[in-house]
Amino acid sequence: MTAMAYDRYAAVCNPLLYSSIMSPTLCVRMVLGSYMAGLTASLSQLCALLQLHFCGPNVIRHFFCDMPQLLTLSCTDTFLVQVLTAILTVIFGIANALVIMVSYGYIVTSITKITSDTGRSKAFNTCASHLTAVSLFYTSSIFVYLSSSSGGSSSFDRFASVFYTMVIPMLNPLIYSLRNKEIKDALKRLQRKITVYH
């Protein structure tokens, strides 16, 4: 999502240099950086988790096996693993969100300098779908990983986990297709039909 924010920044703030800024080499580097960051975070959590001992019940009251749920099953002190999880959440979650917000700050500044209404509207439409997807994903995922001291076993924690792992990825095609003129026209026709029947 950080790479997409940079892509939007390059498209809106430097449209004439977009092709040279977003070169295939840079795209490959951003993809590899994303994979390496995810692998590093996952491996560090796995190594910390392997140091714990499990001697009690082995029932996870959740939809899937995740770090907060495993920590509640451990019979050893999990404080260091919880601190590591919080640090990784801050580094990879909040730091990425800050990078995205800074890039959108530059984008908003550039949009306000555009004099024509159609140009402003087009620039805003370029970013609106990505910003919607980012907001939904980061809000729910940061909530899940920072708020669940109970191991994520409450109904609301389970709902938030399902929301960010299943619902948001299913919504992404719809969110990104709302920029498509044909989809917008179809939604307007559907809205007119609904208002006629009511």
ROTIFI-509531 format. One record per residue (C-alpha): residue in three letters; x, y, z. Coordinates in Angstrom, 3 decimals. Example, Ala and Ser with C-alpha at 12.3 -4.5 7.8 and 13.67 -1.06 7.14 Angstrom:
! ROTIFI-509531
+------+----------+----------+----------+
: type :       xx :       yy :       zz :
+------+----------+----------+----------+
:  ALA :   12.300 :   -4.500 :    7.800 :
:  SER :   13.670 :   -1.060 :    7.140 :
+------+----------+----------+----------+
END
This chain:
! ROTIFI-509531
+------+----------+----------+----------+
: type :       xx :       yy :       zz :
+------+----------+----------+----------+
:  MET :    0.000 :    0.000 :    0.000 :
:  THR :    2.969 :    2.279 :    0.587 :
:  ALA :    4.155 :    1.576 :   -2.950 :
:  MET :    0.698 :    2.435 :   -4.288 :
:  ALA :    0.787 :    5.725 :   -2.333 :
:  TYR :    4.132 :    6.563 :   -3.934 :
:  ASP :    2.692 :    5.651 :   -7.332 :
:  ARG :   -0.232 :    8.043 :   -6.762 :
:  TYR :    2.190 :   10.732 :   -5.566 :
:  ALA :    4.246 :   10.389 :   -8.746 :
:  ALA :    1.113 :   10.388 :  -10.936 :
:  VAL :   -0.414 :   13.520 :   -9.393 :
:  CYS :    2.617 :   15.593 :   -8.381 :
:  ASN :    4.896 :   14.778 :  -11.346 :
:  PRO :    2.640 :   13.555 :  -14.162 :
:  LEU :    5.098 :   14.409 :  -16.948 :
:  LEU :    7.920 :   12.487 :  -15.241 :
:  TYR :    5.755 :    9.542 :  -14.185 :
:  SER :    7.212 :    7.061 :  -16.697 :
:  SER :   10.778 :    7.793 :  -15.677 :
:  ILE :   10.026 :    7.903 :  -11.929 :
:  MET :    8.040 :    4.655 :  -11.856 :
:  SER :   10.562 :    2.650 :  -13.833 :
:  PRO :   10.320 :   -1.161 :  -13.948 :
:  THR :   13.468 :   -1.344 :  -11.796 :
:  LEU :   11.890 :    0.791 :   -9.069 :
:  CYS :    8.696 :   -1.280 :   -9.205 :
:  VAL :   10.685 :   -4.509 :   -8.752 :
:  ARG :   12.591 :   -2.963 :   -5.836 :
:  MET :    9.377 :   -1.870 :   -4.142 :
:  VAL :    7.862 :   -5.347 :   -4.528 :
:  LEU :   11.011 :   -7.016 :   -3.185 :
:  GLY :   11.136 :   -4.521 :   -0.303 :
:  SER :    7.542 :   -5.321 :    0.627 :
:  TYR :    8.211 :   -9.062 :    0.578 :
:  MET :   11.430 :   -8.710 :    2.575 :
:  ALA :    9.749 :   -6.517 :    5.210 :
:  GLY :    6.922 :   -9.011 :    5.611 :
:  LEU :    9.321 :  -11.950 :    5.767 :
:  THR :   11.505 :  -10.206 :    8.360 :
:  ALA :    8.530 :   -9.371 :   10.587 :
:  SER :    7.075 :  -12.883 :   10.292 :
:  LEU :   10.375 :  -14.630 :   11.001 :
:  SER :   11.136 :  -12.465 :   14.028 :
:  GLN :    7.691 :  -13.228 :   15.479 :
:  LEU :    8.121 :  -16.929 :   14.712 :
:  CYS :   11.514 :  -17.041 :   16.444 :
:  ALA :   10.045 :  -15.310 :   19.506 :
:  LEU :    7.071 :  -17.681 :   19.495 :
:  LEU :    9.338 :  -20.747 :   19.369 :
:  GLN :   10.838 :  -19.675 :   22.726 :
:  LEU :    7.473 :  -20.068 :   24.480 :
:  HIS :    6.188 :  -23.215 :   26.154 :
:  PHE :    2.643 :  -24.500 :   25.752 :
:  CYS :    1.336 :  -26.816 :   28.464 :
:  GLY :   -2.326 :  -25.975 :   28.912 :
:  PRO :   -5.440 :  -26.188 :   26.763 :
:  ASN :   -4.909 :  -26.131 :   23.023 :
:  VAL :   -8.223 :  -24.648 :   21.910 :
:  ILE :   -8.102 :  -21.325 :   20.079 :
:  ARG :  -11.328 :  -19.351 :   20.292 :
:  HIS :  -10.902 :  -17.642 :   16.979 :
:  PHE :  -11.304 :  -18.223 :   13.249 :
:  PHE :   -7.592 :  -18.614 :   12.576 :
:  CYS :   -4.317 :  -19.108 :   14.404 :
:  ASP :   -2.636 :  -15.737 :   14.912 :
:  MET :   -0.065 :  -14.330 :   17.330 :
:  PRO :   -2.460 :  -12.857 :   19.953 :
:  GLN :   -4.412 :  -16.119 :   20.137 :
:  LEU :   -1.243 :  -18.199 :   20.561 :
:  LEU :    0.022 :  -15.935 :   23.340 :
:  THR :   -3.049 :  -16.673 :   25.470 :
:  LEU :   -2.263 :  -20.401 :   25.262 :
:  SER :    1.320 :  -20.074 :   26.496 :
:  CYS :    2.121 :  -21.040 :   30.080 :
:  THR :    5.310 :  -18.920 :   30.129 :
:  ASP :    5.685 :  -15.160 :   30.376 :
:  THR :    4.757 :  -13.560 :   27.041 :
:  PHE :    5.673 :   -9.971 :   27.885 :
:  LEU :    8.710 :   -9.816 :   25.567 :
:  VAL :    6.771 :  -11.325 :   22.670 :
:  GLN :    3.958 :   -8.816 :   23.228 :
:  VAL :    6.497 :   -5.973 :   23.236 :
:  LEU :    8.027 :   -7.334 :   20.015 :
:  THR :    4.573 :   -7.558 :   18.411 :
:  ALA :    3.794 :   -3.976 :   19.448 :
:  ILE :    7.139 :   -2.740 :   18.093 :
:  LEU :    6.632 :   -4.542 :   14.767 :
:  THR :    3.102 :   -3.148 :   14.551 :
:  VAL :    4.453 :    0.357 :   15.064 :
:  ILE :    7.322 :   -0.089 :   12.600 :
:  PHE :    5.412 :   -1.814 :    9.814 :
:  GLY :    1.898 :   -0.580 :   10.448 :
:  ILE :    2.028 :    2.938 :   11.803 :
:  ALA :    5.246 :    3.897 :    9.975 :
:  ASN :    3.703 :    2.780 :    6.666 :
:  ALA :    0.538 :    4.706 :    7.491 :
:  LEU :    2.651 :    7.816 :    8.165 :
:  VAL :    4.451 :    7.447 :    4.835 :
:  ILE :    1.072 :    7.153 :    3.112 :
:  MET :   -0.263 :   10.229 :    4.936 :
:  VAL :    2.818 :   12.287 :    4.023 :
:  SER :    2.518 :   11.307 :    0.367 :
:  TYR :   -1.165 :   12.235 :    0.416 :
:  GLY :   -0.266 :   15.522 :    2.079 :
:  TYR :    1.885 :   16.339 :   -0.952 :
:  ILE :   -0.895 :   15.147 :   -3.241 :
:  VAL :   -3.498 :   17.383 :   -1.566 :
:  THR :   -1.093 :   20.340 :   -1.832 :
:  SER :   -0.636 :   19.646 :   -5.540 :
:  ILE :   -4.389 :   19.236 :   -6.095 :
:  THR :   -5.121 :   22.612 :   -4.483 :
:  LYS :   -2.748 :   24.253 :   -6.965 :
:  ILE :   -4.708 :   22.897 :   -9.961 :
:  THR :   -6.873 :   25.685 :  -11.360 :
:  SER :   -9.455 :   23.743 :  -13.399 :
:  ASP :  -12.297 :   21.897 :  -11.681 :
:  THR :  -12.055 :   18.924 :  -14.051 :
:  GLY :   -8.317 :   18.614 :  -13.405 :
:  ARG :   -8.889 :   18.713 :   -9.648 :
:  SER :  -11.670 :   16.146 :   -9.928 :
:  LYS :   -9.535 :   13.835 :  -12.067 :
:  ALA :   -6.599 :   14.079 :   -9.638 :
:  PHE :   -8.875 :   13.383 :   -6.679 :
:  ASN :  -10.460 :   10.378 :   -8.424 :
:  THR :   -6.973 :    8.986 :   -9.035 :
:  CYS :   -6.403 :    8.795 :   -5.283 :
:  ALA :   -9.845 :    8.272 :   -3.737 :
:  SER :  -10.102 :    4.504 :   -4.239 :
:  HIS :   -6.617 :    3.822 :   -2.856 :
:  LEU :   -7.199 :    6.077 :    0.138 :
:  THR :  -10.491 :    4.295 :    0.882 :
:  ALA :   -8.873 :    0.849 :    0.761 :
:  VAL :   -5.915 :    1.998 :    2.887 :
:  SER :   -8.165 :    3.577 :    5.513 :
:  LEU :  -10.318 :    0.474 :    5.869 :
:  PHE :   -7.372 :   -1.922 :    6.001 :
:  TYR :   -5.125 :   -0.011 :    8.393 :
:  THR :   -7.898 :    0.966 :   10.787 :
:  SER :   -9.099 :   -2.593 :   11.287 :
:  SER :   -5.685 :   -4.304 :   11.271 :
:  ILE :   -4.025 :   -1.882 :   13.694 :
:  PHE :   -7.064 :   -2.224 :   15.957 :
:  VAL :   -6.704 :   -6.011 :   15.951 :
:  TYR :   -2.987 :   -6.067 :   16.726 :
:  LEU :   -2.804 :   -3.228 :   19.252 :
:  SER :   -6.080 :   -3.528 :   21.134 :
:  SER :   -6.457 :   -7.225 :   21.809 :
:  SER :   -4.892 :   -7.824 :   25.180 :
:  SER :   -7.399 :  -10.630 :   25.646 :
:  GLY :   -5.887 :  -12.591 :   22.796 :
:  GLY :   -8.540 :  -11.540 :   20.348 :
:  SER :  -11.196 :  -13.907 :   21.638 :
:  SER :  -14.073 :  -11.426 :   21.968 :
:  SER :  -16.747 :  -11.278 :   19.286 :
:  PHE :  -15.676 :   -7.798 :   18.228 :
:  ASP :  -12.029 :   -8.886 :   17.842 :
:  ARG :  -13.135 :  -11.829 :   15.711 :
:  PHE :  -15.309 :   -9.551 :   13.588 :
:  ALA :  -12.405 :   -7.096 :   13.097 :
:  SER :  -10.065 :   -9.948 :   12.118 :
:  VAL :  -12.504 :  -11.316 :    9.557 :
:  PHE :  -13.116 :   -7.787 :    8.296 :
:  TYR :   -9.476 :   -7.031 :    7.532 :
:  THR :   -8.501 :  -10.487 :    6.282 :
:  MET :  -11.559 :  -11.314 :    4.165 :
:  VAL :  -14.020 :   -8.470 :    3.699 :
:  ILE :  -11.557 :   -5.740 :    2.688 :
:  PRO :   -9.759 :   -7.896 :    0.080 :
:  MET :  -13.174 :   -8.804 :   -1.367 :
:  LEU :  -14.148 :   -5.120 :   -1.439 :
:  ASN :  -10.930 :   -4.025 :   -3.192 :
:  PRO :  -12.125 :   -4.874 :   -6.734 :
:  LEU :  -15.341 :   -2.951 :   -6.088 :
:  ILE :  -13.509 :    0.018 :   -4.536 :
:  TYR :  -11.023 :    0.267 :   -7.405 :
:  SER :  -13.665 :   -0.265 :  -10.084 :
:  LEU :  -15.708 :    2.716 :   -8.862 :
:  ARG :  -13.336 :    4.879 :  -10.932 :
:  ASN :  -14.569 :    3.106 :  -14.044 :
:  LYS :  -17.156 :    5.187 :  -15.942 :
:  GLU :  -19.257 :    2.161 :  -16.904 :
:  ILE :  -19.493 :    1.040 :  -13.269 :
:  LYS :  -20.505 :    4.560 :  -12.197 :
:  ASP :  -23.195 :    4.674 :  -14.872 :
:  ALA :  -24.499 :    1.240 :  -13.845 :
:  LEU :  -24.671 :    2.325 :  -10.189 :
:  LYS :  -26.565 :    5.487 :  -11.150 :
:  ARG :  -29.064 :    3.414 :  -13.169 :
:  LEU :  -29.486 :    1.032 :  -10.233 :
:  GLN :  -30.025 :    3.949 :   -7.864 :
:  ARG :  -32.691 :    5.409 :  -10.187 :
:  LYS :  -34.484 :    2.038 :  -10.341 :
:  ILE :  -34.443 :    1.726 :   -6.561 :
:  THR :  -35.841 :    5.239 :   -6.079 :
:  VAL :  -38.601 :    4.550 :   -8.646 :
:  TYR :  -39.731 :    1.408 :   -6.786 :
:  HIS :  -39.781 :    3.197 :   -3.413 :
+------+----------+----------+----------+
END
